Amino acid sequence: MTQHIENQDKDAPLRDDIRLLGRILGNTVREQNGESAFEIVEMIRQMSVRYHRDDDEPAKQKLEKTLGLLEPSDAVDVIRAFSMFSHLANIAEDLHHIRRTRSHERAGDKPRRGNMANELMRAADAGISAEKLRAFFADAHVVPVLTAHPTEVRRRSTMRHELSIAALLARRGQSDLTPAERNDIEAHIRRAVLAVWQTGMLRDSRLNVLDEVVNGLTYYDYAFFEQLPKIYRAIEDRLDDMPDGGDGKPISSFLQIGSWIGGDRDGNPYVTADVLNNTVRLHGTKALGFYFYELHRLGGELSLSSYLVSVSPEMQELADMSPDTSAHRACEPYRRAVSGIYARLAATAKELGLGEPPRRPVGDAPTYANPDEMARDLAIVHDSLVETGLADLADGRLRDLRRAVDCFGWHLTSLDLRQNSDVHERVITELFQAVGEESDYSKLDEKQRIDLLVAELGSSRSLLRSGWTYSEDTQSELDIFQAAKNAKDVLGQRAVTTSIISNTRSVSNMLELAVLLKQVNLINPDGDSSLHIVPLFETITDLRNCIEIMEQILSIPEYRRLVDSRGGTQEVMLGYSDSNKDGGFVTSGWELYKAQTGLVDLFENKGVKLRLFHGRGGTVGRGGGPSYDAILAQPSGAVQGQLRMTEQGEIIS
């Protein structure tokens, strides 16, 4: 009986939130736009409800007549009101989803389907040990890749107001509020709704690429910086709770974030070398800005006195190296150590051109050569706390900061490059012409192209001629690759990890990119590649040919050396959106399935690790849908802990 009542009433808080937001919005429309505007909106709402709930034909006719007679100014008010109500209702629904999840957890229910805790529980029930799970995570590689949303017209100002409303609505749901506190929260909600109503919801101008980059970075503040360490913490805690939980060491950072924003040049001439340079600079500035904030907070937490606690010798040495000479902190070794880490990070940011710290460091300090050095200093602080009986302090902000540094480094996110194979072909043709190659590359057949490109991969010569004037398109491509090389040198190898070939139709398309990378030393003379060369098979024809193409190229020793230099892993991207447009939903799904099963068998025979990159669109018609179900739907052997998939901008927003 109690369960029945619970099920009946479970959506009551959602209805209450929506009624509140609807009432506040209605009052706002009345106060700001007049009684007549409110009455029009309310009448349209009532007629819509009657028609859709009761199939009321007169209500439908009245609704159609009213909409047809609207003055343009009234139509704008109606559109704005219902658009804003939809956003407010979405906020309430998101909050209710969180509320229901917490309710299930409080009741001690089993973790829900699709939850990481549920999957770990299923693994344990299947007899998989914690040791095996740790080994799995050590070899896993999962990367959601953010793409731009160039048609996004909502402003960040509007989204910030909506986030404020969401936070206020969550506070309003607390059970211990006094009437005065509840009234105060509702007053704040009214002010936020008013601000949104009087804020232009649409941009007047189109976003440029760097605007898209900045928009993408907001999700780090709202989600990734906080949630990624939480995900790892939850997994590690579950593993530690298993009977054979193991040594309690951190698992590998198998889950990271990738991005196309600022690196995807396919059909976008505005992604230039300058844009790429600015993109990676913004990435690095965002990452270090987060570390500065966390270090400042961490220093405040670790106000431990040397009169009360002991420290490890390594920790004492770290504190003594700090430029913090304040007498007030002379007996606070942990705080001095953290101040020293902050000062070194500030020096690093200055050297790399990644902005100023929000607070001045306590003094001068040497730079960090790479994130690993900072991670080692944080590990010294952590280990000292654990060794001296202060493990609880090590398990809070410090633990999450260490994980963040491991995930985000200086680079924040791994940027993918992408360009159409036709562009690569034109660039290669021009480079061969510039060095006096007798044959016109564009007129060679496929075998001749392969022979020439393979020979070039094994050659010590450069195709770049000093002082030569290349076409604008060719110079742009060369500049992009050089910018990628510079980004990796400055921010670390993970700054740019992948170069994708759109419209891959042949083996030569992949070899063309390899030869281009060789010109800027992204492939060195020993045949080591610092980028994954990733073919993108998009059309139905390309999907049907992909197995043959991959079999041929993996049989070429010069290319196989490149694969071996990337840990024996070859990534292949499959396009869902274009194959849907090309062959329809059913044909696309079938050809994608056949391509994956064929690639799995081929790579197993070749002794190469396959990593599939799923280029899924946002809508079902473009290959979208729930990610959890999409992963489970993959053919046997197609995942194996290796997975990348696009997260479309229109879905993220």
Number of C-alpha atoms within 10 A of each C-alpha: 6 7 8 9 9 10 11 10 11 15 14 12 16 19 15 12 22 20 14 16 23 19 13 19 22 19 17 21 23 16 13 14 13 12 12 12 20 23 14 17 21 15 14 20 14 12 21 19 15 15 17 12 9 10 12 14 13 12 19 18 13 16 18 14 11 14 15 10 10 13 9 9 9 18 17 11 17 22 12 17 21 16 13 18 17 14 13 21 19 14 20 23 18 13 20 20 13 11 17 13 14 12 13 13 13 9 8 9 10 11 16 13 10 12 11 15 18 14 14 19 18 12 14 16 10 9 9 13 18 23 14 10 16 20 13 16 16 14 13 17 19 20 20 18 24 22 23 22 19 14 10 16 14 13 14 14 14 18 15 15 19 20 15 16 25 19 15 19 21 17 15 19 14 10 7 9 13 10 9 9 13 17 13 14 20 20 14 16 24 20 16 19 22 19 16 19 18 10 13 14 18 11 12 8 7 11 16 11 22 18 15 19 25 16 20 20 19 14 13 18 13 12 10 17 21 14 14 19 21 14 14 19 18 13 17 18 14 16 25 16 13 15 10 11 18 14 10 11 10 14 18 18 20 17 18 19 19 26 24 21 28 29 29 25 19 17 10 12 10 14 21 20 21 14 18 25 17 15 23 29 21 19 24 25 22 22 23 25 19 17 22 21 14 17 20 16 14 20 19 13 15 20 15 17 15 13 8 8 13 17 19 16 11 14 23 18 14 20 24 16 14 23 19 23 12 10 8 8 15 15 16 20 26 27 26 27 27 25 23 26 29 28 25 23 25 29 21 21 21 14 13 16 12 21 18 15 21 11 11 10 20 16 16 14 20 13 19 17 13 14 17 14 13 20 19 12 18 21 17 18 26 20 17 21 23 16 12 12 12 14 14 9 16 20 14 12 16 22 17 21 21 19 23 22 22 19 22 24 23 29 28 29 26 23 28 23 26 21 20 18 24 14 16 22 17 15 23 20 19 20 20 16 15 15 13 11 13 8 13 12 20 12 10 12 10 13 11 14 19 21 11 16 21 20 13 18 23 14 10 12 11 15 20 16 11 6 6 9 10 16 10 8 14 19 13 18 19 19 17 22 22 18 21 28 21 18 21 19 12 19 22 18 17 22 27 27 18 20 23 25 27 22 19 25 22 20 21 24 23 25 23 25 23 24 23 23 23 23 18 19 18 22 20 16 14 11 20 18 22 21 25 21 24 23 29 27 27 26 24 23 14 21 24 16 16 26 20 15 19 19 16 12 18 21 11 12 11 16 20 17 16 25 23 16 17 16 10 14 18 22 20 23 21 24 25 26 23 21 25 22 15 15 15 15 17 10 14 25 16 12 19 24 17 16 20 25 17 16 23 23 14 18 19 12 10 12 11 18 18 24 24 22 24 23 24 23 23 19 13 14 16 20 21 19 14 9 13 11 10 13 14 11 11 14 15 11 14 21 21 15 15 19 20 23 21 20 24 21 21 15 13 13 12
